[in-house]
Amino acid sequence: MPGAAGSPDVVVIGHGCTSDRDRPWSLALSAALQQAGIASLRITFAGNGESEGRFEDATITKEVGDLGAVVEALAGHRVHYVGHSMGGSVGLLRAAVDARIRTLVSLAAVTHTREFILRLFGRLQPGEPMLGKPHCPWNEQLRDDFVAWGSLAGRAPVGDAPWLIVHGTADDVVPVEHSRDLHAAAPARSELVLLDGVDHSFTGAGLGRLTQTVCSWLSARLGALR
């Protein structure tokens, strides 16, 4: 958990659906936070990557609980969360009920969960690989959980937790309207930053723009807490 020695602040970084903690954007953000003197912890939710468990159990609802367990394990620290895509959905829902998350950053978060899951994967048959990944089989449990949440617009972190929403305008996986709608539902509680021409995974020049945006924002908010 690299960062400033003795600081109580830890930024937890969560990934999206079918992904893991070693995505380029996650590695780059963690490195940039370390450069800024901020500790970070990249997590892989159960059933994904090298974590134990079944992918079929890796629903939004379960991961909200898993994130709560991570926060519990970091007792004694001030916890901040950055979540990408489905991980953004998880962070929003956790922060809405858990004041221990002191600041929240939503990266290309899936806001309209029903629309997202049916648009991208609705034509797959159970057991078929999602995004061509054999270790991520399409399953009814995942589908039904996304559908049940419907839309997360209108939910906001508890208390006065600072909240940053970041989205690339060239995202063809989670349309930028998801973040626009998320911000519109809580304009006084959130700050929206749109990165022109940046895709869902913040590739190419988008990587530097992402890390600069998030690190600058977190540095200012964490500095205010000290």
Buried (B, 14 or more C-beta within 10 A) or exposed (E): EEBBEEBBBBBBBBBBBBBBBEBEBBBBBBEBBBEBBBBBBBBBBBBBBEBEEEBBBBBBBBBBEBBBEBBEEBEEBBBBBBBBBBBBBBBBBBBBEBEBBBBBBBBBBBBBBBBBBEEBBEEBEEEBEBEEEEEBBBBEBBBEBBBEBEBBBEBBBEEEBBBBBBBBEEBEBBBBBBBBBBBEBBEEBBEBBBBEEBBBBBEEEBBEBBBEBBBEBBBEBBEEEE
